[in-house]
């Protein structure tokens, strides 16, 4: 029944008007609908858009309304936190570029709270990293133990004391993969950023072209790795909230930006992933993508190293691609060392029954296991 529910939700979020309510014939079907709405991240958007919510089964209506209310309250609290943080960044002269969900919430969404998310992604120049860390610590944020393999970003969390925990993902590269950084470079993102005054007078956001490309890359990643929601990994990557992102982004692009997107897709041979994102946008609003632009993209050469990386599930091959794309000997050595030397938290969570063993033994055990794992053909 999940495809039927997803189709209904997409129709409700599209521009064709309300769709027929599915036949929720059991408690299990209502539970499934609640899970699908949470997965798609559209509770508040549904409540503000759908005209016949009163006709929904009471338990479904109550669940979605409760979640929508919490989503709106979270947004108010998150905005206060971000504005305080950007006050501090402004005082220190740190240019901070907001990316992904929060950038879109305050640039292309009429109501920022519609854009449900669990954190805010902020890009800064690597030379200001220590300054940003000092500000976060001073303002009550705590650094989360970094997952093994995460190279160019870290998560900082802030407990409000009122039931909300806010997370800031601090980036000094746009994406964590050196291969994908050949398309989305930090200097390029910083130089082409645009003001984000709805968030803060000193806030900047990724420009629409790069935001669309980053969103498409992000969706490809989740299509392979799945998407975690409320502690559960869902093995799929097509969320309606991302489709809505594409639709609203497309509506902001002018002719020059469309051609910039075409040139970028041609240069890096990523037309296929861009077309897939635009197809999703057209499913909600058919006229949001100019037909000549879509035809241009569809005619462009496909393939290349970036597309191979995005569609590659083998972890071993991704590591090889990232290593090849790393800039200079220093970055290559740093990349290898970070993979070979996991942090203490990762070691002890990987070997919980031996967590009290000496660290060098845990590290040796991890290296041996990793060596055998990556020697296997097509290791994922």
Buried (B, 14 or more C-beta within 10 A) or exposed (E): BEEBBBEBBBBBBBEEEEBEBBEBEEEEBBBBBBBBBBBBBBBBBBBBBBEEBEEBBEBBBEBBBEBBEBBBBBBEBBBEBBBBBBBBBBEEEBBBBBBBBBBBBBBBBEEBBBBBBBBBBBBBBEEBBEBBBEBBEEBEBEEEEBEBBEBBBBBBBBEBEEEBBBBBBBBBBBBBBBBBBBBBBBEBBBEBBBEBEEBBEBBBBBBBBBBBBBBBBBBBBBBBEBBEBEEEEBEEBBBBBBBBBBBBBBBBBEEEBBBBBBEBBBEBBBBBBBBBBBBBBBBBBEEBBBEEBBEBBBEBEEEBBBBBBBEBEBBBBBBBBBBEBBEEEEBBEEBEEBBEEBBEEBBBBBBEEEEEEEEEEBBEBBEEEEEEEBEEEEEE
